[in-house]
Amino acid sequence: MPARVWFGLIVDDVGSSTLQPLIRKQFRKGSTTCSDTWKGYTGIAANGYVHRLVDHQKEFANKETHINMGWKVFGVI
């Protein structure tokens, strides 16, 4: 089973010009990334990653994509 790594960072700007370079720096191409449908994540799959999504308008989480752990880590929930 592949390693499961969680990465979180507090940033001032959540646009793709901030988020995408952070993802490229932190994860190897071919890695599976999980996120919600925030527009700043658009293009992750086109950059060589497997991108699993949760659409919060349809569901809070699903069996394959657990993205809300970060809120617990940062003490928000």
N, C-alpha and C positions, 0 to 999 in steps of 0.2 A: 504494500500500500504506500502511495506517495506521502511524503511529509505534509502535514497541514500546518501552515504558518499564517498567523494573523499579523497584519501590519496596520498600524493606525498612526496618524499624525495630525496635529491641529495646525491648520493653515488659515491665512487671512483671506485667500482667494480660492474659490472652489471651481474655477473655470478649467477647461481642458488644458490651457497653456500652463497651468500649475500642476494639475493632477497627473496628466499623461507623462511628463518627464519623471515624476516621482515613482510612478508604476514601472517605467522602463529601467530606472536605477535600481529598484528594489527586487524585481522579479525577472527571471530568465524567460526569453521567448519560448512559447509552448506551454508555459505555466497556465493553470486555470485560475482566473480571477473572478471574484463574485462581488456584485454591487447591486445597487438599486438602479433605476432608470434615469438618474440625474444626467443632464446633458453634458456635463464635464467628463463623463466616462465614455461618451460616444466615440467610437473609433478604436477601442481597445482590441477588438477582434481583428480589425484590419492591420494592426501593428504586430500580429503574430501571437496573440494570446487567445486561449479559450475563455470566452466571457459569458458567465452565467449571470442571469438577471432575476431580480424580484421586482415586479411591478406593484408598488404599494397601493395603487388604485384598485388592484384586483385581489391582492393577498399581502399579509404582513410578512410571511416567510413561506418557504416550501421545503420539501424533504431534501433537495439537493443544494440549495443556496441559503446558507445561514450567514447573514450579513450584519445582524444587529448586536453581535457580541461586543463591538466597539463601544457601544453606549454603556454597557456594563463596566467595561474596563475604565472608561473615563468618568464613571460615577454619575452618569446622567440619569440612568434608571435603576 
